[in-house]
Amino acid sequence: MSEMSERLLRGTSKPCGVSALLVLEDGAVFRGSSCAADGEVFGEICFNTSLEGYLEVITDPSYAGQIITMTYPQIGNYGVNVQDAQSEKPALRGLVVRDLCTTPSNWRSTKSLPDYLREKNVVAIEGVDTRALVRHVRDHGAQRAVLSTLDTDEASLLAKVRASESIVGLNLAATVSCEKTYEFDDLPERQAFAVTSAGERRHKVVAYDCGAKRSILENLLRAGCSVVAVPWDTPAEEVLAMDPDGVFLSNGPGDPEAVEGTYTQVEKLLGKVPVFGICLGHQMICKAAGAEIEKLKFGHRGGNHPVMNLLTGRVEITAQNHGFGLLFPSLGTLVPELSGGFKGHEEDLRFWARSRIAPVVQNEKFGRIRLTHVNLNDGTAEGIALLDIPAFSVQYHPEASPGPTDAHYLFTAFGRLMDGRDDYLDIDIAADRLAGWTFGDVTETIEVKPAMTEGGR
Ligand SMILES: NC(=O)CC[C@H](N)C(=O)O
């Protein structure tokens, strides 16, 4: 066979590296070559369908405890721009790709992705049939996995993975939270935003950092907040003593049940100060309200998840990264007069999207809670708003990074909530975006720069 046809068969133009093995707990084996640091790592296998934004994914602290598979076949093409990183140190356990690019081309790139991964000691495998792997995970569900460049014996790795720790029940947020309280005041100029500087500081926000992506904190600055980040288990009394206008609950990794140190504090904060939660932060509000959280079969991770905003009927294309989700009926009993006359819960929440109704439940602790957002792919809950208390949250990522920016209006909404407005979620999403994410009331005209995607790519 010619060298070229061999390359075509392997789907990569690089010589084979050290052999590496990915073994799942159900016995599935995927062979490939080591393409970054050497080692043996254990974690939950998951996949992300984003077409770009690999550095943001790799550095998102929410991936602690997980081995990520990127479904896009070539990863690393535009190299590494450290400004895109969401944290200093990747928290993921390992990376699986079809083909890792060693010769990037982009004016913003300072190094290749394999060099960055080696520098950060991330174990990675390439040459894997990622389509087969993703189909396997979709059919058989998320599970424990081991990725090794040291041991290439399938039986030995299978025994090790079966003896490894599951992320269910583990408090991973504690491992990526900040150690002490700090002020976040760092807004690098990004090409993608018409608004490159922090807004006028109108609100003081205390942010629970359970592994916050920096772009979320940056967006709070753009939205006119000053931001003080506190560790995941900071007592509510300490937070209230700082006299904030609002409390933000960040994203974070792992099983929300295990993050009791946060949600028990959130329970005390709700009703005393406006609260906004994203992803794990959303789950913390749900847990504080006594709701049940389910583990999804294989999670939502990618940049094109359609979500309907039930208040407006508009569909947002959203960035997502979660493996657990709210069971909406567990929040309380349906209030028929606020739910289009319907008396019973629907398991598939797309029923409400089809009916164009944003149903309301009566929660034992916090009164009326409205379902505001529904995932149109699988009918799971994506957002809630408390009606008797100033608080709302979404399961997806309005900050994107990476992903579409349709949901940036939620940062505007948080500002309006802190202003005491009842109509805080009543925002013309398109106008909000076109204003270049001014995060204020969209009355002034602002020059919109042509690059409208995160990172200017
Ligand atoms: N990005 C996040 O905050 C993830 C939330 C949670 N750890 C989950 O996987 O469901």
The ligand as an ORCA input file, in Angstrom:
! r2SCAN-3c Opt
* xyz 0 1
  N     -21.349     23.254     33.250
  C     -21.883     22.947     34.429
  O     -22.059     23.789     35.304
  C     -22.195     21.503     34.658
  C     -23.243     21.302     35.706
  C     -23.208     19.908     36.307
  N     -21.954     19.649     36.875
  C     -23.615     18.865     35.279
  O     -22.776     18.209     34.684
  O     -24.777     18.716     35.061
*
